[in-house]
C-alpha cells in the first residue's frame, strides 16, 4: 500500500504543479475535464421491453512538461476516467444499483536526458489502477488492481513541434502488481523489457486532438514462476503484454465535445484472446489550463 500511496502523492503533486507552473510560465501545461451524459425514460404503460436509464462518464487529462536544464526534460501525464450506468427496474419500480462502465487511472512520469545524441537516456515510471475494483460477494476495494512500473533505457523523439509529438522509448523495466481478490492478496513482481510509444497530434488551439499510447512489456523474470510450474499456465507470463490506448476528441462548440476512446489489451495471464474497450459520446468539456 505504501507504493500506491507514493505514486498517488506524485500524481497529486503533478496536478498541483500544473496550476503553479501556469502562473510563472516555466512549464508547458494543459488540462481538460469532461462530462458525457445520456438518459432515457418510458411511461408506465410502455408496451416494449425497454427500460429507462441514465449513463454518465467523467474524464480528466492533465499534462505538464518542463525543460529543467539544457540536458533534462521532465514530462508528466495524468489520465483518468470514471462512469456508471443506472437502469430502472419496471417490475419493482425502482432504480437498480449502478453498474460501472468506465474506470481508469494512469499517471506517467518520465525524465529524458536531452544530450544531443542520436538517442536520449531516460528514467521513468507509471502507476495504473482503477478507482475501485469489484468482485461478486466481496466489498469493493479502492485502487484495485494496481500496477507500478519503473524503467530506464533510451528514448527517441521522432516528431516534436507545435501541436505534434511522437516519442518512443525502450528499456529495462520492473513491475509490481497487486490484486486483492487474487489468492493470498500479495504483490507479484516481474522484470523484463518495455517499449512505450506516445503520440499527440493537435490542431490549432487544440480543437481536435488525437492521443495514442502503446505499451509493450516482455517479462524475463516473474516472482510466481515456480508456483506455476507443472500447470497449463506455467509459460503464460512469458508472453508479451500489450496495452494500446487511443483517444480522439474534437470540440463541436466552446463547451461541447465529441470524444472517441478505444483500448486494445492483450495479457495472456488474464485471457488467451485480446480484449478491447470502446467509448463514444458527446458531452461537456472544460479547459482550465
C-alpha positions in Angstrom: 0.0 0.0 0.0 3.0 2.3 0.6 4.0 2.0 -3.0 0.5 3.0 -4.2 0.5 6.0 -1.8 3.8 7.1 -3.2 2.5 7.2 -6.8 -0.8 8.9 -5.7 1.2 11.6 -3.9 3.3 12.1 -7.1 0.2 12.4 -9.2 -1.3 15.0 -6.8 1.9 16.9 -6.8 2.0 16.9 -10.5 -1.6 18.3 -10.8 -0.8 21.0 -8.2 2.4 21.8 -10.0 0.4 22.4 -13.2 -1.5 25.3 -11.6 1.6 26.8 -10.1 3.6 26.4 -13.2 1.0 28.1 -15.3 1.5 31.3 -13.3 5.2 31.6 -13.8 5.2 30.3 -17.4 8.1 27.8 -16.8 6.1 24.7 -17.8 4.2 23.7 -20.8 0.9 22.6 -19.4 -2.6 21.6 -20.4 -5.6 20.2 -18.5 -9.1 19.4 -19.5 -12.1 17.7 -18.0 -15.3 16.5 -19.5 -18.7 15.0 -18.6 -20.8 13.0 -21.0 -24.4 12.2 -20.2 -27.2 10.1 -21.8 -30.7 9.5 -20.5 -33.9 7.6 -21.5 -37.3 7.3 -19.8 -40.5 5.4 -20.6 -44.1 5.8 -19.5 -45.5 3.2 -17.0 -47.7 1.7 -19.7 -45.0 1.4 -22.4 -45.6 -1.9 -24.3 -42.0 -2.6 -25.2 -39.3 -4.4 -23.2 -37.0 -1.3 -22.9 -36.2 0.3 -19.6 -35.2 3.8 -18.5 -31.5 4.5 -17.9 -29.0 7.2 -17.1 -25.4 6.9 -18.1 -22.5 9.3 -17.3 -18.8 9.4 -17.8 -16.3 11.8 -16.3 -12.8 12.3 -17.8 -9.7 14.2 -16.9 -6.4 14.7 -18.9 -3.6 16.7 -17.5 -0.1 17.2 -18.9 2.9 19.1 -17.6 6.4 19.3 -19.2 9.4 21.3 -18.3 13.0 21.6 -19.6 14.6 21.5 -16.2 18.0 22.2 -17.7 19.6 22.0 -21.1 20.0 18.3 -20.7 16.9 17.2 -18.6 13.3 17.2 -19.8 10.6 16.2 -17.3 7.2 15.1 -18.6 4.1 14.1 -16.5 0.7 12.9 -17.7 -2.4 12.1 -15.6 -5.2 10.4 -17.4 -8.4 9.3 -15.6 -11.9 8.4 -16.4 -14.9 7.1 -14.4 -18.5 6.3 -15.5 -21.6 4.5 -14.4 -24.9 3.3 -15.9 -28.1 3.5 -13.9 -31.1 1.4 -15.0 -34.7 1.4 -13.9 -36.4 -1.9 -13.0 -40.0 -1.5 -14.2 -41.2 -4.7 -12.4 -40.3 -3.5 -8.9 -40.5 0.2 -9.8 -37.1 1.2 -8.5 -33.6 2.1 -9.8 -31.1 -0.7 -9.7 -27.6 -0.5 -8.3 -25.4 1.4 -10.7 -23.1 -0.6 -13.0 -19.6 0.7 -13.5 -19.0 1.3 -17.2 -15.6 3.1 -17.2 -12.8 3.2 -14.6 -9.2 4.2 -15.3 -6.3 5.9 -13.6 -2.9 6.2 -15.2 -0.1 8.6 -14.1 3.2 8.6 -16.2 6.4 10.5 -15.2 9.5 10.4 -17.5 12.8 12.2 -17.2 14.6 12.3 -20.6 18.2 13.4 -20.8 18.5 15.5 -23.9 22.2 15.2 -24.6 22.0 16.0 -28.3 22.9 12.5 -29.4 21.1 10.1 -31.7 19.0 8.9 -28.7 18.4 10.2 -25.2 18.8 8.2 -22.0 15.7 8.2 -19.8 14.3 7.1 -16.4 10.6 6.8 -15.8 7.7 5.0 -14.3 3.9 4.8 -14.3 1.1 3.9 -12.0 -2.0 2.2 -13.4 -5.2 1.4 -11.5 -8.9 1.9 -11.1 -10.8 4.0 -8.5 -12.2 0.8 -7.1 -12.4 -2.9 -8.0 -15.4 -5.2 -7.5 -16.0 -8.9 -7.2 -19.3 -10.6 -6.5 -19.8 -11.3 -2.8 -17.0 -9.1 -1.7 -16.6 -5.4 -0.7 -15.2 -3.0 -3.3 -11.5 -2.3 -2.9 -10.0 1.2 -3.5 -7.2 1.3 -6.1 -7.5 -2.3 -7.2 -6.0 -3.8 -9.2 -2.8 -1.7 -9.2 0.3 -1.8 -11.3 3.5 0.1 -10.7 6.4 0.2 -13.3 9.9 1.6 -13.1 12.1 1.7 -16.2 15.3 3.1 -17.7 16.7 2.9 -21.2 16.9 5.0 -24.3 14.3 7.3 -26.0 14.0 8.9 -29.4 11.8 11.9 -30.3 10.6 11.1 -33.8 8.4 14.2 -34.1 8.4 17.4 -32.0 6.7 20.7 -32.6 3.7 22.8 -32.0 0.7 20.5 -31.7 2.6 17.4 -32.6 4.7 14.9 -30.6 5.9 11.4 -31.2 8.4 9.8 -28.7 9.3 6.2 -28.5 11.4 4.6 -25.8 12.9 1.1 -25.0 14.3 0.0 -21.7 14.5 -2.4 -18.8 11.5 -2.3 -16.5 10.5 -3.8 -13.2 6.8 -4.0 -12.3 4.8 -4.6 -9.1 1.3 -5.8 -9.4 -1.4 -6.1 -6.8 -4.9 -7.6 -6.9 -6.5 -8.1 -3.5 -9.1 -10.5 -4.9 -6.3 -12.9 -6.0 -5.2 -15.8 -3.8 -3.0 -14.5 -1.0 -3.7 -10.9 -1.7 0.1 -10.4 -2.3 2.1 -8.3 -4.6 3.7 -10.1 -7.6 6.9 -8.8 -9.2 8.3 -9.2 -12.7 11.1 -7.7 -14.7 11.9 -7.5 -18.4 11.9 -5.3 -21.5 9.5 -2.4 -22.1 8.6 -0.4 -25.2 6.4 2.7 -24.9 5.4 5.0 -27.7 3.5 8.2 -27.1 1.9 10.2 -29.9 -0.1 13.5 -29.8 -1.5 15.3 -32.9 -3.5 18.5 -32.2 -5.0 21.2 -34.5 -4.8 24.9 -33.8 -5.9 25.8 -30.3 -6.3 22.0 -29.8 -9.8 22.0 -31.2 -9.1 18.5 -32.4 -6.8 16.1 -30.6 -5.6 12.6 -31.2 -3.7 10.8 -28.4 -2.1 7.4 -28.6 -0.1 5.4 -26.0 1.3 1.9 -26.9 2.9 -0.1 -24.1 4.5 -3.5 -24.7 6.2 -5.4 -21.9 8.1 -8.7 -22.2 8.7 -10.4 -18.9 12.0 -12.2 -18.3 11.7 -13.0 -14.6 8.5 -13.4 -12.6 8.2 -13.9 -8.8 5.4 -16.6 -9.1 7.0 -18.7 -11.9 7.9 -21.5 -9.5 4.3 -21.8 -8.3 3.0 -22.1 -11.8 5.4 -24.9 -12.9 3.6 -28.0 -14.0 0.3 -26.2 -14.7 -1.2 -25.3 -18.1 -0.4 -21.6 -17.4 3.3 -22.1 -16.5 4.5 -20.1 -19.5 1.7 -17.6 -19.9 3.7 -14.9 -18.0 6.4 -15.1 -20.8 4.0 -13.8 -23.4 4.3 -10.0 -24.2 1.7 -7.8 -22.5 0.2 -5.2 -24.9 -1.8 -2.1 -23.9 -2.7 0.3 -26.7 -4.9 3.4 -25.9 -6.3 5.8 -28.5 -8.3 8.9 -27.8 -9.9 11.2 -30.4 -11.6 14.4 -29.3 -13.0 17.4 -31.2 -14.8 20.5 -29.9 -18.1 21.0 -31.6 -18.6 24.3 -29.7 -16.8 26.1 -26.9 -18.3 23.8 -24.2 -19.3 20.8 -26.3 -17.0 18.0 -27.4 -17.2 14.7 -29.3 -15.0 12.0 -27.8 -14.0 8.5 -29.0 -11.9 6.2 -27.0 -10.5 2.7 -28.0 -8.3 0.5 -25.9 -6.8 -2.9 -27.0 -5.3 -5.1 -24.3 -3.5 -8.5 -24.5 -2.4 -10.2 -21.3 -2.3 -14.0 -21.6 -2.5 -14.4 -17.8 -5.9 -12.8 -17.9 -7.2 -14.1 -21.3 -5.8 -16.0 -24.2 -7.6 -13.6 -26.5 -7.2 -9.9 -26.9 -9.6 -7.6 -25.1 -10.9 -4.3 -26.2 -12.9 -1.4 -24.7 -14.6 1.4 -26.7 -16.4 4.5 -25.6 -18.0 7.2 -27.7 -20.2 10.2 -26.8 -20.9 13.9 -26.8 -20.6 15.9 -23.6 -19.5 19.0 -21.8 -15.8 19.9 -21.8 -13.8 22.5 -19.9 -10.2 23.5 -20.3 -8.7 25.2 -17.2 -5.0 25.3 -18.2 
